[in-house]
C-alpha cells in the first residue's frame, strides 16, 4: 500500500480539468492510463525520469474505481485531496454544500486513530 501513490493520483488528476472529467466518466480507463503513464514519473519534475516499481494494490484500485472516498481515507489518502477532487467531480450534481455535508457524514464513522494525514 502506498499513501504516496494514492495522494499523487488525487493531486495530479485534480490539477487538470480534463482529467477530472475523464476520471468522473471513465474511472477504469483513467486509473489504468494514469498507472501506466504517470505513476512512475517524478512529480512536478521537468526531467523525464521514471521508476518502474510503483503500482496500486487491488484494494487501492477498487477504491479509486468506485470513487470511494471513505475507503481511500481508510487506506491513508489525504482527506483534503479527496475532498477537492470529489467536489470538482460531484458538487454540480447537488445543491450548494449538499455534497460536502454528505462527504463529511460518510466519514463520520471513522474513529481514532485516524490514518496519518500529515503533509
Beta strands, then each sheet from edge to edge (+ up, - down):
end
